[in-house]
Amino acid sequence: MPSTATNPSQRRTDQLAELPQQMIGQVVPILDFGSQYVQLITRRVREAGVFSLLVAPDTPIEQLAAMKPVGLILSGGPASVYEDGAPRCDKRIFDLGVPILGICYGMQIACQVLGAKIQRSTSHEYGRAPLTINDQSDLLAAVPDATTVWMSHGDQVDQLSDDFTRLATTPTCPYAAVRHNRLPFYGLQFHPEVTHTPHGSDILSNFLLHICHAKTTWRMADFLDAQVNHVRRTVGTSRVVCGLSGGVDSAVVAALLAKAIGKQLTCIFVDNGLLRKNERQFVESTFRDHFDIDLRVVDATDQFLGDLKGIDDPQEKRRRIGSRFIDVFKSASADLPDARFLAQGTLYPDVIESGHGHSGAAANIKLHHNVGGLPEQLGFELVEPLRSLFKDEVRKLGEVLGLPEQIVWRHPFPGPGLAVRILGDITREKLDLLRDADEILLEEIVAHNLYRKTAQVFAVLLPVKAVGVMGDGRSYEQVIAIRAVESQDFMTADWARLPYDVLARISNRIINEVRGINRVVYDISSKPPATIEWE
């Protein structure tokens, strides 16, 4: 079965390493054929209370069987079943004896294995389509006779044997949903995971709960207990070092480890001079006082800013910050001879985006990332208790751990800090300017009850000056861009429609209170095609 990986050496072969032990026997693996919606499938399954995990389409049957899955889902994908090198479906998955749901390409490739003919298409069908239900006995139970679904495909099933039953049709797709009569296989040509399919969640729930008979056991309290026990078994009596940033991910990791191993945990907070205003004081008071954690604070401002002097290329900024961080972290942990493990707040999207996840096909978008490199250079073994979680799940775990709301719901902050929010070279003066503007921005967002309604809000200092009129004179000063986005998982994001009066107040305050700024602009681009951060 060919792999879709562009770099097989990066591909994880042990899919069980991603599976929380308490979920063996209650997991629905998702074979990822490259769909743009594949993470949505994972999230929808978890939202139904069932644990799901992305795995490579060439995952050995033995590994899938070891998970003791209650069902399988075959995702969509951009390939055609007729392409050379297109990912294939191993017929032995039907020997596992569990229900299987094929979505779009997943349906086509499975139906082809089971003897169906696929119609090669010269054009894609993309968008909403009216669906007519023919059979409401199981997969489509409680779905209206006529509804709307979201299509995104080229090929489609053209001929089916008598082994199949047609469940639903659209005007252009005679087999929009099917069921095999002897095997527990179901196929959907449309995408139930997207919000454009109104009853998609009902269809997935029918598959998970009524066909697979999965138990809704995916709960954060159970996950916490299992991870605490796992950390204790892994760490033993050794010390764990945790790089604390003040963000929600590292905070949840620190709190989980403190619960698991107590005084065996040492947290190191590096002040790189690129932090938000009063960030260092916030971290110290929260973690040293509230959690009674062994916290070491290292002020390395001069070293970081020295490395960044005159550097304006964003990737070079990230490289230098990452390199210096390793040196500082190594020095700060040098007098901990019993330290064997390094804890990181790596999340599931981090694993996938960095090319270390299910199939290895994901682009390595971010250079300075939580995945890989650091443990090897420091000589530590890695502990990543959040590796199988999405961002919203991490917040739920933080609530279970009793973390304060201002930490659990804190907006993300980039690892390289304000260095990637100042376009161009970095100076102390620019950092002070941006900190003051950013603080005003966040004050107003909080004051107008918009913080929890947005996923991320921040200010960016642009490398241009603009002409203005301040008082009776002409000014020629800096420009601040405001970025505010809404997102569920940060893989995609839309710009937030902040009220005009709030934007006006933010602009007026920044221009009036931050000396050196005479213009404020608002970023209205979405991800994709833009990224959330500007660099």
C-alpha positions as CSV (number, residue, x, y, z in Angstrom):
1,M,0.0,0.0,0.0
2,P,1.9,3.2,-1.1
3,S,2.6,6.0,1.3
4,T,1.5,9.5,0.8
5,A,4.5,10.8,2.7
6,T,6.9,13.2,0.9
7,N,9.6,12.4,3.5
8,P,9.2,8.8,4.8
9,S,12.1,9.3,7.3
10,Q,10.0,11.8,9.2
11,R,6.9,9.7,9.3
12,R,5.9,8.2,12.7
13,T,5.6,4.4,12.4
14,D,4.4,3.7,15.9
15,Q,0.9,5.1,15.9
16,L,0.3,3.6,19.4
17,A,2.8,6.2,20.7
18,E,0.1,8.8,20.1
19,L,-2.7,6.9,21.9
20,P,-3.5,7.5,25.5
21,Q,-3.5,4.1,27.2
22,Q,-6.9,4.4,28.7
23,M,-8.3,4.8,25.1
24,I,-7.1,1.5,23.8
25,G,-10.3,-0.4,23.1
26,Q,-12.3,2.8,22.8
27,V,-10.7,4.6,19.8
28,V,-11.7,5.4,16.3
29,P,-8.6,5.7,14.1
30,I,-8.9,8.0,11.1
31,L,-6.9,7.0,8.1
32,D,-5.7,10.3,6.7
33,F,-5.7,10.3,2.9
34,G,-4.9,14.0,2.8
35,S,-8.3,15.8,3.1
36,Q,-8.2,19.5,4.0
37,Y,-11.0,18.6,6.5
38,V,-9.3,15.7,8.2
39,Q,-8.7,17.5,11.5
40,L,-12.3,18.5,11.5
41,I,-13.3,14.8,11.4
42,T,-11.0,14.1,14.4
43,R,-12.5,17.0,16.3
44,R,-16.1,16.1,15.5
45,V,-15.6,12.5,16.7
46,R,-14.0,13.8,20.0
47,E,-16.9,16.2,20.4
48,A,-19.2,13.2,20.4
49,G,-17.3,11.9,23.4
50,V,-15.3,9.3,21.4
51,F,-11.5,9.4,21.2
52,S,-10.1,9.6,17.6
53,L,-6.6,9.7,16.2
54,L,-5.1,10.4,12.8
55,V,-3.0,7.6,11.4
56,A,-1.2,7.1,8.1
57,P,-3.1,5.2,5.4
58,D,-0.2,2.7,5.3
59,T,-0.3,2.0,9.0
60,P,0.2,-1.8,9.4
61,I,-2.9,-3.7,10.1
62,E,-1.1,-5.2,13.2
63,Q,-0.9,-1.7,14.7
64,L,-4.5,-0.9,14.0
65,A,-5.5,-4.2,15.6
66,A,-3.4,-3.4,18.7
67,M,-5.5,-0.3,19.3
68,K,-8.6,-2.5,19.5
69,P,-10.6,0.1,17.6
70,V,-14.4,0.2,17.8
71,G,-14.5,1.6,14.3
72,L,-12.5,3.1,11.5
73,I,-13.0,6.2,9.4
74,L,-11.3,6.7,6.0
75,S,-10.9,10.4,5.2
76,G,-11.3,12.3,2.0
77,G,-8.3,13.3,0.0
78,P,-7.2,15.3,-3.1
79,A,-6.0,12.2,-5.2
80,S,-7.9,10.3,-7.8
81,V,-8.1,6.5,-7.4
82,Y,-6.7,6.4,-11.0
83,E,-3.5,8.3,-10.2
84,D,-0.2,6.5,-10.1
85,G,1.0,6.5,-6.5
86,A,-2.4,7.4,-5.1
87,P,-2.9,6.1,-1.5
88,R,-4.6,2.7,-1.4
89,C,-6.8,0.9,1.0
90,D,-5.6,-2.4,2.4
91,K,-8.4,-4.9,2.0
92,R,-7.4,-6.4,5.3
93,I,-9.0,-3.6,7.2
94,F,-12.3,-5.4,6.6
95,D,-10.9,-8.4,8.5
96,L,-10.7,-6.3,11.6
97,G,-14.5,-6.9,12.0
98,V,-15.3,-3.3,13.0
99,P,-17.6,-0.8,11.3
100,I,-15.8,1.4,8.7
101,L,-17.0,4.8,7.4
102,G,-15.5,6.0,4.1
103,I,-15.8,9.8,3.4
104,C,-15.3,11.1,-0.2
105,Y,-12.0,9.6,-1.4
106,G,-12.2,7.2,1.5
107,M,-15.5,5.9,0.2
108,Q,-14.3,5.7,-3.4
109,I,-11.1,3.7,-2.6
110,A,-13.0,1.3,-0.3
111,C,-15.8,0.8,-2.8
112,Q,-13.2,0.1,-5.5
113,V,-11.5,-2.6,-3.3
114,L,-15.0,-4.1,-2.8
115,G,-15.6,-4.3,-6.5
116,A,-17.3,-1.0,-7.4
117,K,-16.5,1.1,-10.5
118,I,-15.4,4.7,-10.0
119,Q,-16.3,7.3,-12.6
120,R,-13.4,9.4,-13.6
121,S,-14.4,13.1,-13.6
122,T,-13.0,15.9,-15.6
123,S,-14.3,18.5,-13.2
124,H,-14.8,18.8,-9.4
125,E,-18.2,19.2,-7.7
126,Y,-17.7,21.7,-5.0
127,G,-20.3,23.3,-2.8
128,R,-23.8,22.6,-1.4
129,A,-26.0,19.9,-2.9
130,P,-29.5,18.8,-2.1
131,L,-29.6,15.2,-0.6
132,T,-32.5,12.9,-0.9
133,I,-32.6,10.0,1.7
134,N,-33.7,6.6,0.5
135,D,-32.9,4.6,3.7
136,Q,-33.1,5.9,7.2
137,S,-32.5,2.7,9.1
138,D,-29.1,3.2,10.5
139,L,-26.4,5.7,9.3
140,L,-29.0,8.3,8.2
141,A,-31.5,7.7,11.0
142,A,-33.3,10.9,12.1
143,V,-32.0,12.8,9.1
144,P,-34.8,14.6,7.2
145,D,-35.9,13.0,3.9
146,A,-34.5,16.1,2.1
147,T,-31.5,18.0,3.4
148,T,-28.3,19.8,2.3
149,V,-24.8,18.4,2.2
150,W,-21.3,19.8,1.3
151,M,-19.6,18.2,-1.7
152,S,-15.9,18.5,-2.6
153,H,-14.9,15.8,-5.1
154,G,-13.9,14.9,-8.6
155,D,-14.4,11.1,-9.0
156,Q,-17.4,9.4,-7.7
157,V,-18.9,5.8,-7.5
158,D,-20.5,5.0,-10.8
159,Q,-21.5,1.3,-10.5
160,L,-22.2,-0.8,-7.4
161,S,-22.8,-4.5,-7.2
162,D,-25.8,-6.1,-5.5
163,D,-23.6,-6.3,-2.3
164,F,-24.4,-2.6,-1.7
165,T,-27.5,-0.7,-0.7
166,R,-28.0,2.9,-1.9
167,L,-28.9,5.1,1.1
168,A,-29.0,8.6,-0.4
169,T,-28.6,10.5,-3.7
170,T,-28.1,14.0,-5.1
171,P,-29.1,15.2,-8.6
172,T,-25.5,14.6,-9.8
173,C,-24.4,11.8,-7.5
174,P,-26.4,8.6,-7.7
175,Y,-24.5,7.0,-4.7
176,A,-24.1,9.8,-2.3
177,A,-24.4,7.4,0.7
178,V,-24.1,3.6,0.6
179,R,-24.0,0.5,2.9
180,H,-22.4,-2.8,2.2
181,N,-24.9,-5.7,2.8
182,R,-22.4,-8.2,4.2
183,L,-19.6,-6.1,5.6
184,P,-20.0,-3.3,8.2
185,F,-18.9,-0.7,5.7
186,Y,-20.6,2.7,5.0
187,G,-19.7,5.3,2.5
188,L,-20.5,9.0,2.1
189,Q,-19.6,11.0,-1.0
190,F,-20.2,14.3,0.9
191,H,-18.5,15.7,4.0
192,P,-20.4,15.3,7.3
193,E,-17.7,17.0,9.3
194,V,-18.2,20.5,8.0
195,T,-20.8,22.9,9.3
196,H,-22.1,23.3,5.7
197,T,-23.7,19.8,6.2
198,P,-26.4,20.7,8.8
199,H,-27.0,17.1,9.9
200,G,-23.4,16.0,9.6
201,S,-23.0,15.7,13.4
202,D,-26.1,13.5,13.5
203,I,-24.7,11.2,10.8
204,L,-21.3,10.9,12.6
205,S,-23.1,10.2,15.9
206,N,-25.2,7.5,14.3
207,F,-22.0,5.9,13.0
208,L,-20.1,6.2,16.3
209,L,-22.9,5.5,18.9
210,H,-25.4,3.2,17.1
211,I,-23.3,1.4,14.6
212,C,-19.9,1.2,16.3
213,H,-21.6,1.1,19.8
214,A,-18.7,3.3,21.0
215,K,-18.8,4.5,24.6
216,T,-18.6,8.2,25.3
217,T,-15.6,7.9,27.5
218,W,-13.4,10.7,26.2
219,R,-13.5,13.0,29.3
220,M,-10.8,15.4,30.5
221,A,-10.9,14.1,34.1
222,D,-10.2,10.6,33.0
223,F,-7.5,11.8,30.6
224,L,-5.9,13.7,33.5
225,D,-5.8,10.7,35.8
226,A,-4.3,8.5,33.1
227,Q,-1.7,11.1,32.2
228,V,-0.7,11.6,35.8
229,N,-0.2,7.9,36.2
230,H,1.7,7.7,32.9
231,V,4.0,10.5,33.9
232,R,4.8,8.9,37.3
233,R,5.6,5.6,35.6
234,T,7.7,7.2,33.0
235,V,9.7,9.6,35.2
236,G,10.1,7.5,38.3
237,T,12.3,9.4,40.8
238,S,14.0,11.6,38.2
239,R,13.7,15.3,37.9
240,V,11.7,16.9,35.1
241,V,12.6,20.3,33.7
242,C,9.7,22.4,32.1
243,G,10.3,25.5,30.0
244,L,7.6,27.8,31.3
245,S,6.4,30.6,29.0
246,G,3.2,31.8,30.7
247,G,1.0,30.6,27.9
248,V,-1.8,28.1,28.4
249,D,0.0,25.1,27.0
250,S,3.1,25.3,29.2
251,A,0.9,26.3,32.2
252,V,-1.2,23.2,31.8
253,V,1.8,21.0,31.4
254,A,3.4,22.5,34.6
255,A,0.2,22.1,36.6
256,L,-0.2,18.5,35.4
257,L,3.4,17.7,36.3
258,A,3.1,19.4,39.7
259,K,0.1,17.2,40.4
260,A,1.9,14.1,39.2
261,I,5.5,14.5,40.7
262,G,5.4,17.6,42.9
263,K,8.9,18.6,44.0
264,Q,10.5,16.6,41.2
265,L,9.5,19.4,38.9
266,T,11.7,22.5,38.1
267,C,10.3,25.2,35.8
268,I,12.6,27.6,34.0
269,F,11.3,30.9,32.7
270,V,13.6,32.7,30.3
271,D,13.0,36.5,30.0
272,N,14.3,37.1,26.5
273,G,13.4,40.8,26.5
274,L,10.7,40.0,23.8
275,L,7.8,39.5,26.2
276,R,4.5,41.4,26.7
277,K,4.4,44.2,29.3
278,N,4.7,42.9,32.9
279,E,4.8,39.3,31.6
280,R,7.7,38.3,33.9
281,Q,6.0,39.6,37.0
282,F,2.8,37.8,36.0
283,V,4.5,34.4,35.6
284,E,6.4,34.7,38.8
285,S,3.4,35.6,40.9
286,T,1.2,33.0,39.3
287,F,3.5,30.0,39.4
288,R,5.8,30.6,42.3
289,D,3.1,31.9,44.7
290,H,-0.1,30.2,43.5
291,F,1.3,26.7,42.7
292,D,4.4,26.6,44.9
293,I,6.5,25.4,42.0
294,D,10.3,25.4,41.9
295,L,10.6,28.3,39.4
296,R,13.9,29.7,38.1
297,V,13.8,33.0,36.3
298,V,16.6,33.8,34.0
299,D,17.0,37.4,32.6
300,A,18.8,36.9,29.2
301,T,17.5,40.2,27.6
302,D,20.9,41.5,26.6
303,Q,22.0,38.2,25.0
304,F,18.8,37.9,22.9
305,L,18.7,41.5,21.8
306,G,22.4,41.3,21.0
307,D,21.8,38.3,18.7
308,L,18.9,40.1,17.0
309,K,20.7,43.4,16.4
310,G,20.3,44.5,12.7
311,I,18.4,41.3,11.8
312,D,15.2,41.8,9.8
313,D,14.6,38.3,8.2
314,P,11.9,36.5,10.1
315,Q,13.3,33.0,9.7
316,E,16.7,34.2,10.8
317,K,15.1,35.9,13.8
318,R,13.5,32.6,14.8
319,R,16.7,30.6,14.2
320,R,18.8,33.0,16.4
321,I,16.2,33.1,19.2
322,G,15.9,29.3,19.1
323,S,19.7,28.9,19.2
324,R,20.1,31.3,22.1
325,F,17.2,29.8,24.0
326,I,19.0,26.4,23.9
327,D,22.2,27.9,25.3
328,V,20.4,29.8,28.1
329,F,18.2,26.8,29.0
330,K,21.2,24.5,29.1
331,S,23.1,26.9,31.4
332,A,20.0,27.3,33.7
333,S,19.6,23.6,34.1
334,A,23.3,22.7,34.4
335,D,23.1,22.4,38.2
336,L,20.3,19.9,38.1
337,P,22.2,16.6,37.9
338,D,19.1,14.5,38.6
339,A,17.2,16.1,35.7
340,R,16.6,13.5,33.0
341,F,13.4,14.7,31.3
342,L,12.2,17.8,29.5
343,A,8.5,18.6,29.5
344,Q,7.0,20.5,26.5
345,G,3.5,21.7,25.7
346,T,3.4,20.1,22.3
347,L,-0.2,19.8,20.9
348,Y,-1.7,17.6,18.3
349,P,-1.7,20.3,15.6
350,D,1.9,21.0,16.4
351,V,2.8,17.4,15.7
352,I,0.9,17.5,12.4
353,E,2.1,20.9,11.2
354,S,5.7,20.1,11.9
355,G,5.7,17.0,9.7
356,H,6.1,14.5,12.6
357,G,2.5,13.3,12.7
358,H,0.4,10.8,11.0
359,S,1.6,10.6,7.4
360,G,4.5,13.0,7.3
361,A,2.8,14.8,4.4
362,A,2.1,18.0,6.4
363,A,4.2,21.0,5.5
364,N,6.8,22.1,8.0
365,I,5.4,25.6,8.3
366,K,7.1,26.8,11.5
367,L,10.9,26.8,12.1
368,H,10.9,27.7,15.8
369,H,8.4,25.1,17.1
370,N,7.8,22.8,20.1
371,V,8.4,19.6,18.1
372,G,11.9,18.1,17.9
373,G,15.4,19.4,18.2
374,L,15.5,20.8,21.7
375,P,15.6,17.5,23.7
376,E,18.4,16.1,21.5
377,Q,20.5,19.2,21.9
378,L,20.0,19.4,25.6
379,G,20.4,15.7,26.3
380,F,17.0,15.2,27.8
381,E,14.3,12.7,27.2
382,L,11.0,14.2,26.2
383,V,7.7,14.3,28.2
384,E,4.7,15.6,26.2
385,P,1.5,15.0,28.1
386,L,-0.6,17.2,25.8
387,R,0.6,15.6,22.5
388,S,-2.8,14.1,21.7
389,L,-4.9,17.2,22.5
390,F,-6.3,20.1,20.5
391,K,-6.2,23.6,21.9
392,D,-9.8,23.6,23.2
393,E,-9.2,20.3,24.9
394,V,-6.1,21.8,26.6
395,R,-8.2,24.6,28.0
396,K,-10.7,22.0,29.4
397,L,-7.9,20.1,31.0
398,G,-6.7,23.4,32.6
399,E,-10.1,23.9,34.1
400,V,-10.1,20.4,35.5
401,L,-6.6,21.1,37.0
402,G,-8.0,24.3,38.7
403,L,-5.9,26.8,36.8
404,P,-7.1,30.4,37.1
405,E,-9.4,31.6,34.3
406,Q,-7.0,34.3,33.1
407,I,-4.5,31.6,32.3
408,V,-6.8,28.9,30.9
409,W,-8.3,31.4,28.4
410,R,-5.2,33.4,27.7
411,H,-4.6,34.1,24.0
412,P,-1.6,32.4,22.4
413,F,1.7,34.1,22.3
414,P,4.4,33.1,19.8
415,G,7.6,31.4,21.0
416,P,9.8,34.1,19.5
417,G,7.7,36.7,21.2
418,L,7.5,40.3,20.0
419,A,10.4,39.7,17.6
420,V,7.8,38.3,15.0
421,R,5.4,41.2,15.7
422,I,8.0,43.8,14.9
423,L,8.5,43.7,11.2
424,G,12.1,44.7,10.5
425,D,15.0,44.9,12.9
426,I,14.5,44.8,16.7
427,T,15.4,47.6,19.1
428,R,14.5,48.3,22.7
429,E,12.7,51.4,21.6
430,K,10.5,49.5,19.2
431,L,9.8,46.8,21.8
432,D,8.7,49.5,24.3
433,L,6.5,51.1,21.7
434,L,4.8,47.8,20.8
435,R,4.3,46.7,24.4
436,D,2.5,49.9,25.3
437,A,0.2,49.7,22.2
438,D,-0.5,46.0,22.8
439,E,-1.4,46.6,26.4
440,I,-3.9,49.3,25.4
441,L,-5.4,47.0,22.8
442,L,-5.9,44.2,25.3
443,E,-7.3,46.5,28.0
444,E,-10.0,47.6,25.6
445,I,-10.7,44.1,24.3
446,V,-11.2,42.9,27.9
447,A,-13.2,46.0,28.9
448,H,-15.7,45.4,26.1
449,N,-16.1,41.7,26.9
450,L,-14.5,40.6,23.7
451,Y,-11.5,38.6,25.0
452,R,-13.3,35.3,25.3
453,K,-15.1,35.9,22.0
454,T,-11.9,36.2,20.0
455,A,-9.1,33.6,19.7
456,Q,-6.2,35.9,19.4
457,V,-5.7,39.7,19.5
458,F,-2.5,41.5,19.2
459,A,-0.7,44.6,17.8
460,V,2.0,44.6,15.1
461,L,4.6,47.3,14.6
462,L,5.0,47.9,10.9
463,P,8.4,48.9,9.2
464,V,6.9,52.1,7.7
465,K,6.2,55.6,8.8
466,A,3.2,57.7,7.9
467,V,2.5,61.4,7.7
468,G,0.0,62.7,10.3
469,V,-1.2,65.9,11.9
470,M,-0.9,66.1,15.7
471,G,-1.8,69.3,17.3
472,D,-0.9,72.1,14.9
473,G,2.1,70.3,13.5
474,R,3.0,67.7,10.9
475,S,4.1,64.3,12.2
476,Y,6.0,61.4,10.6
477,E,5.7,58.5,12.9
478,Q,5.2,54.7,13.2
479,V,2.2,52.6,12.2
480,I,0.5,49.9,14.3
481,A,-1.6,47.1,12.8
482,I,-4.3,45.4,14.9
483,R,-4.8,41.7,14.3
484,A,-7.9,40.0,15.8
485,V,-9.1,36.6,14.7
486,E,-11.7,34.0,15.5
487,S,-10.7,30.3,15.3
488,Q,-11.5,26.9,16.8
489,D,-8.2,25.1,16.3
490,F,-5.9,27.8,14.8
491,M,-5.4,25.7,11.7
492,T,-7.8,28.1,10.0
493,A,-8.9,31.5,11.2
494,D,-11.2,34.4,10.2
495,W,-10.7,38.0,11.0
496,A,-12.9,39.2,13.9
497,R,-15.6,41.7,13.2
498,L,-14.9,44.0,16.1
499,P,-17.4,46.8,16.7
500,Y,-16.5,50.1,15.0
501,D,-16.8,52.0,18.3
502,V,-14.3,49.6,20.0
503,L,-11.8,50.0,17.1
504,A,-12.2,53.7,17.2
505,R,-11.4,53.8,21.0
506,I,-8.4,51.5,20.6
507,S,-7.1,53.7,17.8
508,N,-7.6,56.9,19.7
509,R,-6.0,55.6,22.8
510,I,-2.9,54.2,21.1
511,I,-2.3,57.4,19.1
512,N,-2.9,59.7,22.1
513,E,-1.1,57.6,24.7
514,V,1.8,56.0,22.8
515,R,4.3,58.6,21.8
516,G,5.7,57.7,18.3
517,I,2.5,56.2,16.8
518,N,0.3,58.3,14.6
519,R,-1.7,55.7,12.6
520,V,-3.5,52.5,13.4
521,V,-4.8,50.0,10.7
522,Y,-6.9,46.8,11.0
523,D,-5.9,43.5,9.4
524,I,-8.9,41.9,7.6
525,S,-7.2,38.8,6.1
526,S,-8.1,35.2,7.0
527,K,-5.9,32.1,7.4
528,P,-5.5,30.8,4.8
529,P,-4.2,32.5,2.7
530,A,-2.6,34.7,5.4
531,T,-1.1,33.3,8.6
532,I,-2.3,34.6,12.0
533,E,1.1,36.0,12.9
534,W,2.7,38.5,10.5
535,E,6.1,36.8,10.5
